[in-house]
Amino acid sequence: MKGERDKEESSAPRPVQLRTGGEQPVDPEDLVMLSGREPTPERVERARKELEEHGAAAVERYLP
């Protein structure tokens, strides 16, 4: 039954600490792939610059 399943899911323990994508190191190639594109030299270079300029915020555009 749907109501019972919802109750089980809502009573499941939640993680104490939530993480976002920007908390882990990301390579420029990773950033390109996060955007859904294939890593080409031009895109990797653009991602490298974006990571240098914005740091973790560059990743937050793609990962919450």
C-alpha positions in Angstrom: 0.0 0.0 0.0 1.2 3.4 -0.8 0.5 5.0 2.6 2.5 2.3 4.4 5.5 2.7 2.0 5.5 6.5 2.4 5.5 6.1 6.2 8.4 3.7 6.1 10.4 6.0 3.8 9.7 9.0 6.0 10.8 7.2 9.2 14.1 6.1 7.6 17.1 7.7 9.3 18.5 10.6 7.4 22.2 11.3 7.0 23.5 13.6 9.6 25.7 15.5 7.2 24.6 16.4 3.7 27.3 17.0 1.1 27.3 19.0 -2.1 29.3 18.5 -5.2 31.8 21.3 -4.4 33.1 19.7 -1.3 35.3 17.2 -3.2 38.2 18.0 -5.5 37.1 18.2 -9.2 39.4 18.1 -12.2 38.5 20.3 -15.3 37.6 17.1 -17.2 35.1 16.3 -14.4 33.6 19.7 -14.7 33.1 19.3 -18.4 31.5 15.9 -18.0 29.2 17.3 -15.2 27.9 19.7 -17.8 26.9 16.8 -20.0 29.5 17.4 -22.7 32.4 15.5 -24.0 35.8 16.8 -22.8 37.6 18.4 -25.7 40.8 20.4 -25.2 38.9 23.7 -25.6 36.2 22.7 -23.1 38.8 21.4 -20.6 40.7 24.7 -20.8 37.5 26.7 -20.3 36.6 24.5 -17.3 40.1 24.9 -15.8 39.7 28.7 -16.0 36.3 28.5 -14.5 37.6 26.4 -11.6 40.4 28.8 -11.0 38.1 31.8 -11.0 35.1 30.4 -9.1 36.5 27.4 -7.2 33.8 25.1 -5.8 31.0 27.5 -7.0 31.8 26.3 -10.6 30.8 22.8 -9.6 27.7 24.0 -7.7 26.3 25.1 -11.1 25.9 21.4 -12.0 25.6 19.6 -8.7 23.4 20.9 -5.8 
